[in-house]
Amino acid sequence: MNRKYTLLLILLLLTIASVLYWRNFYTPFYPVAYKGGEYIVNNTEPLSNSFNHNITQVLEYYEEDYKICQGIVHVKNSLHKNDVLMYNYTRKAQDSIWMVKHKLQYKP
């Protein structure tokens, strides 16, 4: 009986560790659009340097963790899986008026 509880505890701890690792793992940021009632990730085209600059400005404004690996902006999986937030950040990175209003440097 004691061995059974030990195995269950180990399994539980491994599951928790896996979830925490996954949430904190970084993945490339791809712009998200909203069309026809659904969110669409645009991961087919390389992102421009100006978009990468703008999205890092937005991420810093909202105090989101990100990394730049080989010129590509990476965000945590927990953010990447939130389509609504990714869409809002994409829109703000493309909105010169919003960025200037919030004292961020917009690059066209």
N, C-alpha and C positions, 0 to 999 in steps of 0.2 A: 504494500500500500504506500509506503514512504517513497519507494522508487518511482511509483506512478506520479506522485505529486512533484517530485524533483524533475521528471521529464516534462511535465506540463509547465512548470515554472521556466525551464530552459526554453521551451517552445514559445512561451509568451514573451520572454525577454528577447529572443531572436526576432520575433514578429515586430515588437516595438522598435528594436534597433533598425530593422529593415525599413519601416515606415519613416523613421526620423532621417535615415540616410537618403531615401528617395526624395523626401521633401526638400532637403538641402542640396541635392544634386543640381548642377547647372546644365541648361540646355539652350541651344541657339534661340534668340528672339526672332520670331517671324511676324510680320504685320498681319493683323486680323481685320477682315471686312465683315459687314453685316448685309447680307443680300437674301431676299426671298424668305425672310423669317429665320435665317440660320447664320451662324458665325462661320466664316470661311478663312482658313489659314493660308496665306500666300507664301509657300515655301519653295516656289519654283524659280524665282529670280533672285540673283544676288542683290543685297541691299546696298544702296549708294552710301558714300562716305557722309553726305549731308544728312541722310536719314539716321545713320548710326550716331552722328553727333547729336541730332535732335532728340532721339529716343534716350540717349544717356542723360541729357538735360532733364527730360521728363522723369526718368527713373530717380535721378538725384533729388528732384523737387519733392517727390513722394517718398523719399527715403527707402527705396527698394534696393536690395542688394543685386549687383550685377558684376560680371567680369567681362573683359575683352580678351578673347583668345584668337590669335592670328587674324586680327582685324574684325572679328565677328562678336557682336554683343550677345552675351549669355545671361539668362535669368534663372532663378530657382524654379524647379519643377512645380512647386506649389503655386507660383504666379503663372507659369506657362499654361497650366491646366485651367486657369480661370479665364474663359473666353471673353466674358464681359469686361473685365479689367484690362485684358490685353487689347481689346478693341478700343477702349477708352484711351489707353496710352498711345496706341497707334494714331488715333485721330488727333490727339494733342500734339504729337510729334510732327504732324502734317499741317498744323494750324498756326500760321505765323502770328495772327492776332492774339491768340491765347498765350503763346510763348512770350511775346513782347509785353503783354499785360502783366505777366507773372515774372517779368524781369529776367527772362532766359534768352540765351543767344540762339536765334533761329538762323539756320543755313538753308537757303532754297535749293 
